[in-house]
C-alpha cells in the first residue's frame, strides 16, 4: 500500500479510536441515549437528502436500523458511561469473534483450526480482563458485549442484504433509528432538555465528532481504501484500533495501564489477527525464495 493510502488508513483508525474517548466525554455531560439521538439526527440531515434507497433495500435498512442503530450504538454509548475507554474498546472488538461464530451457526461457514484458535485467544483475553481491576461494572460489561453481539448480527444481515452504498446505509439507518433511540431516551433517561441547555463543548463536540468524523468522513475514506486495495491489506489495520484507544485513554483520560489490561488486550488482538489475517498465505510468501 502506498505511504499516502497507509497514512489515510491509520488516520481513519485514529479517528475511530478517538471516537471512544469523545463518547466518554460526551456522555459525562448529556445522557448517552440523548447523545445518540442527536448524532443520528445530524447524520440523517447531512446524508439522507442526497441519497436514495430502493423498495427492496428498504426492509433491510429497517432491520439494520433496529440491530445496528437501535441496539449496537445505544448499548455502546450506555456501556461506555461507566467503563474505561481502552477496556471498552477491547470488549467491543469481540464483535469479530461473535460474527465468526454466528456465520458458522447460521451461514454454515467452516471454522477450521485457525479460526477456533483465534476464538480461544480472543475469549481468553476477555477472561484475563475480567480478572483485573479495569473491567467495568457487570452491567456495563454486559452492555458492551451485547453491543458487540448486535454488531455481529448486523454484519450477517449486511452480508445477506442487496448491495447498498455505505454512506447511503449510514444515513438511512440513522433516520429510522432516531425514533427508536428517542423512545428509549424518553423511557429510561430524564433531564434531557436541561442537559441540552447546559451542555458544553464536550457534549456538543461529541455529537458533531461522532456524526461527521466517525460516521461520515472516516467511513467514506475507509471504503475508498477498500475500493483501491485488496481487503486483506486494509482490514488488518483495524487491529490497531483498540491499541490506539488504550493509548489515548491512558494519555487523555489518565486510565490506568495494568498488567491484566495489557495481557488481556494482547490476547484479544492476537485472536482477532488469527481470525482475520491470511496467515497461511503470508507464511507461503515468506517461504518463497
C-alpha positions as CSV (number, residue, x, y, z in Angstrom):
1,X,0.0,0.0,0.0
2,X,1.5,3.4,-0.9
3,X,2.5,5.6,2.0
4,X,-0.3,8.1,1.3
5,X,-3.0,5.4,1.5
6,X,-1.4,3.8,4.5
7,X,-1.4,7.2,6.3
8,X,-5.1,7.6,5.4
9,X,-5.9,4.2,6.8
10,X,-4.0,4.9,10.0
11,X,-5.8,8.2,10.2
12,X,-9.2,6.5,10.0
13,X,-8.2,4.1,12.7
14,X,-7.1,7.0,14.9
15,X,-10.5,8.7,14.2
16,X,-12.3,5.6,15.4
17,X,-10.1,5.2,18.4
18,X,-10.5,8.9,19.4
19,X,-14.3,8.3,18.9
20,X,-14.3,6.1,22.1
21,X,-12.6,9.0,24.0
22,X,-15.1,11.5,22.6
23,X,-18.1,9.4,23.6
24,X,-16.7,9.1,27.1
25,X,-16.5,12.9,27.4
26,X,-19.9,13.4,25.7
27,X,-21.9,11.1,28.0
28,X,-20.4,12.8,31.0
29,X,-22.4,16.0,30.0
30,X,-25.5,14.5,28.4
31,X,-27.4,11.2,28.9
32,X,-25.9,8.6,26.5
33,X,-29.1,7.9,24.6
34,X,-29.8,11.6,24.1
35,X,-26.3,12.0,22.6
36,X,-27.1,9.1,20.3
37,X,-30.4,10.7,19.2
38,X,-28.6,14.0,18.4
39,X,-25.9,12.1,16.5
40,X,-28.4,10.2,14.4
41,X,-30.4,13.4,13.6
42,X,-27.3,15.1,12.4
43,X,-26.1,12.2,10.3
44,X,-29.6,11.8,8.7
45,X,-29.8,15.5,8.0
46,X,-26.4,15.5,6.2
47,X,-26.8,12.3,4.2
48,X,-30.5,11.4,3.6
49,X,-31.4,14.4,1.3
50,X,-28.6,13.4,-1.1
51,X,-29.2,9.6,-1.2
52,X,-32.0,7.2,-2.2
53,X,-32.8,3.6,-1.4
54,X,-35.0,1.2,-3.4
55,X,-38.1,-0.7,-2.1
56,X,-36.1,-3.9,-2.0
57,X,-33.4,-2.3,0.1
58,X,-35.9,-0.7,2.5
59,X,-36.7,-3.8,4.5
60,X,-33.0,-4.5,5.1
61,X,-32.4,-0.9,6.2
62,X,-35.3,-1.1,8.6
63,X,-33.9,-4.3,10.1
64,X,-30.5,-2.8,10.4
65,X,-31.9,0.3,12.0
66,X,-33.0,-2.0,14.9
67,X,-29.9,-4.2,15.2
68,X,-27.2,-1.6,14.3
69,X,-28.8,1.8,15.1
70,X,-31.2,0.7,17.8
71,X,-29.0,-1.8,19.7
72,X,-25.3,-1.6,18.8
73,X,-24.7,2.1,19.1
74,X,-27.0,2.8,22.1
75,X,-25.6,-0.2,24.0
76,X,-22.1,1.1,23.2
77,X,-22.8,4.6,24.4
78,X,-24.6,3.5,27.6
79,X,-21.9,0.9,28.4
80,X,-19.0,3.3,28.0
81,X,-20.6,5.7,30.5
82,X,-19.1,3.6,33.4
83,X,-16.2,1.9,31.6
84,X,-12.6,2.8,30.9
85,X,-12.1,3.8,27.2
86,X,-9.4,1.2,26.4
87,X,-11.2,-1.7,28.1
88,X,-14.5,-0.7,26.5
89,X,-12.8,-0.7,23.1
90,X,-11.3,-4.1,23.7
91,X,-14.7,-5.6,24.7
92,X,-16.5,-4.1,21.7
93,X,-13.8,-5.8,19.4
94,X,-15.4,-9.1,20.5
95,X,-17.9,-8.4,17.7
96,X,-15.5,-10.2,15.3
97,X,-15.4,-13.5,17.2
98,X,-19.2,-13.3,17.7
99,X,-19.6,-12.7,13.9
100,X,-17.4,-15.7,13.2
101,X,-19.5,-17.9,15.5
102,X,-22.8,-16.7,14.1
103,X,-21.6,-17.2,10.5
104,X,-20.7,-20.8,11.4
105,X,-24.1,-21.4,13.0
106,X,-26.4,-19.7,10.5
107,X,-24.4,-19.4,7.3
108,X,-22.7,-22.8,7.7
109,X,-19.3,-21.3,7.2
110,X,-16.4,-23.6,8.2
111,X,-14.5,-22.5,11.3
112,X,-11.3,-24.6,10.9
113,X,-8.5,-25.0,13.4
114,X,-7.1,-21.4,12.7
115,X,-10.4,-19.6,13.5
116,X,-11.1,-21.8,16.5
117,X,-7.6,-20.9,17.9
118,X,-8.4,-17.2,17.3
119,X,-11.7,-17.6,19.1
120,X,-10.0,-19.2,22.1
121,X,-7.4,-16.4,22.2
122,X,-10.0,-13.6,22.0
123,X,-12.3,-15.1,24.6
124,X,-9.3,-15.9,26.8
125,X,-8.3,-12.2,26.6
126,X,-11.8,-11.3,28.0
127,X,-11.3,-13.8,30.8
128,X,-8.0,-12.1,31.7
129,X,-9.6,-8.7,31.6
130,X,-12.3,-10.0,33.9
131,X,-9.7,-10.8,36.5
132,X,-8.3,-7.3,36.5
133,X,-9.4,-4.1,38.2
134,X,-10.0,-2.3,34.9
135,X,-13.1,-4.4,34.0
136,X,-16.2,-2.2,34.1
137,X,-19.1,-3.0,36.5
138,X,-21.0,-6.1,35.5
139,X,-23.9,-4.2,33.8
140,X,-21.5,-2.1,31.7
141,X,-19.6,-5.2,30.7
142,X,-22.8,-6.9,29.7
143,X,-23.9,-3.9,27.7
144,X,-20.6,-3.6,25.8
145,X,-20.6,-7.3,25.0
146,X,-24.2,-7.1,23.9
147,X,-23.2,-4.1,21.7
148,X,-20.5,-6.4,20.1
149,X,-23.1,-9.1,19.6
150,X,-25.5,-6.6,17.9
151,X,-22.7,-5.5,15.6
152,X,-22.0,-9.2,14.7
153,X,-25.7,-9.8,13.9
154,X,-25.7,-6.6,11.8
155,X,-22.7,-7.8,9.9
156,X,-24.5,-11.0,8.9
157,X,-27.6,-9.0,7.8
158,X,-25.4,-6.8,5.7
159,X,-23.9,-9.9,4.1
160,X,-27.3,-11.2,3.2
161,X,-28.8,-7.8,2.1
162,X,-28.6,-6.5,-1.5
163,X,-25.7,-4.1,-2.2
164,X,-26.2,-0.7,-0.6
165,X,-23.7,2.2,-0.8
166,X,-22.1,2.5,2.7
167,X,-22.8,6.3,3.1
168,X,-26.4,5.7,2.0
169,X,-26.7,2.9,4.5
170,X,-25.3,5.0,7.3
171,X,-27.7,7.9,6.6
172,X,-30.9,5.9,6.3
173,X,-30.1,3.7,9.3
174,X,-29.7,6.9,11.3
175,X,-33.0,8.3,10.0
176,X,-35.0,5.2,11.0
177,X,-33.2,4.6,14.3
178,X,-33.8,8.1,15.6
179,X,-37.3,7.5,16.8
180,X,-36.3,4.1,18.4
181,X,-33.5,5.6,20.4
182,X,-35.6,8.7,21.2
183,X,-38.2,6.4,22.7
184,X,-35.5,4.7,24.8
185,X,-34.2,8.0,26.0
186,X,-37.8,9.1,27.0
187,X,-38.4,5.9,28.9
188,X,-35.0,5.4,30.6
189,X,-33.5,8.9,30.9
190,X,-34.5,12.2,32.5
191,X,-33.5,15.8,32.3
192,X,-32.8,15.8,28.6
193,X,-33.8,19.4,28.0
194,X,-31.8,20.6,30.9
195,X,-28.8,18.6,29.7
196,X,-29.1,20.2,26.2
197,X,-29.3,23.7,27.7
198,X,-26.2,23.2,30.0
199,X,-24.1,21.1,27.7
200,X,-20.6,22.5,27.0
201,X,-18.0,21.9,24.3
202,X,-17.5,18.2,25.3
203,X,-21.2,17.3,24.9
204,X,-21.8,19.1,21.6
205,X,-18.4,18.2,20.4
206,X,-19.2,14.5,20.9
207,X,-22.4,14.9,18.8
208,X,-20.5,16.6,15.9
209,X,-17.4,14.4,16.1
210,X,-19.3,11.0,16.2
211,X,-21.6,12.1,13.4
212,X,-19.3,14.0,11.0
213,X,-15.8,12.5,11.7
214,X,-16.6,8.9,12.8
215,X,-19.8,8.1,10.8
216,X,-19.3,10.1,7.6
217,X,-15.7,11.1,7.0
218,X,-14.0,8.0,8.4
219,X,-16.3,5.5,6.7
220,X,-16.1,7.4,3.4
221,X,-12.2,7.3,3.5
222,X,-12.3,3.6,4.6
223,X,-14.5,2.4,1.8
224,X,-12.4,4.3,-0.7
225,X,-9.4,2.4,0.5
226,X,-11.3,-0.9,0.2
227,X,-12.1,0.0,-3.4
228,X,-8.4,0.7,-4.3
229,X,-6.7,-2.2,-2.4
230,X,-7.3,-5.8,-1.6
231,X,-9.4,-6.4,1.6
232,X,-6.6,-8.3,3.3
233,X,-4.4,-5.3,3.1
234,X,-6.9,-2.8,4.5
235,X,-8.9,-4.7,7.1
236,X,-5.9,-5.8,9.3
237,X,-5.4,-2.1,10.1
238,X,-8.5,-2.3,12.3
239,X,-6.4,-4.5,14.7
240,X,-4.7,-1.2,15.8
241,X,-8.0,0.4,16.8
242,X,-8.1,-1.0,20.4
243,X,-4.4,-0.4,20.7
244,X,-4.8,3.3,19.8
245,X,-7.9,3.5,22.1
246,X,-6.0,2.1,25.1
247,X,-3.1,4.5,24.5
248,X,-5.4,7.5,24.1
249,X,-7.3,6.5,27.3
250,X,-4.1,6.4,29.2
251,X,-2.9,9.7,27.7
252,X,-6.0,11.8,27.7
253,X,-8.2,10.3,30.5
254,X,-5.5,9.0,32.8
255,X,-6.8,5.5,32.6
256,X,-4.5,3.0,34.4
257,X,-2.5,0.6,32.3
258,X,-2.3,-2.6,34.4
259,X,-0.9,-6.0,33.7
260,X,-4.4,-7.5,33.2
261,X,-5.3,-4.9,30.6
262,X,-2.0,-5.3,28.7
263,X,-2.1,-9.2,28.7
264,X,-5.9,-9.4,28.1
265,X,-5.7,-6.8,25.3
266,X,-2.8,-8.6,23.6
267,X,-4.7,-11.8,23.7
268,X,-7.8,-10.2,22.2
269,X,-5.8,-8.5,19.4
270,X,-3.9,-11.7,18.8
271,X,-7.2,-13.6,18.5
272,X,-8.6,-11.1,16.1
273,X,-5.4,-11.3,14.0
274,X,-5.6,-15.1,13.8
275,X,-9.2,-14.9,12.7
276,X,-8.8,-12.1,10.2
277,X,-5.3,-12.4,8.7
278,X,-4.5,-14.8,5.8
279,X,-1.7,-16.3,7.9
280,X,-1.2,-19.4,5.7
281,X,-0.8,-17.3,2.5
282,X,1.6,-15.0,4.4
283,X,3.7,-18.0,5.5
284,X,3.9,-19.3,1.9
285,X,5.0,-15.9,0.7
286,X,7.7,-15.8,3.4
287,X,9.0,-19.2,2.5
288,X,9.2,-18.5,-1.3
289,X,12.8,-17.9,-2.2
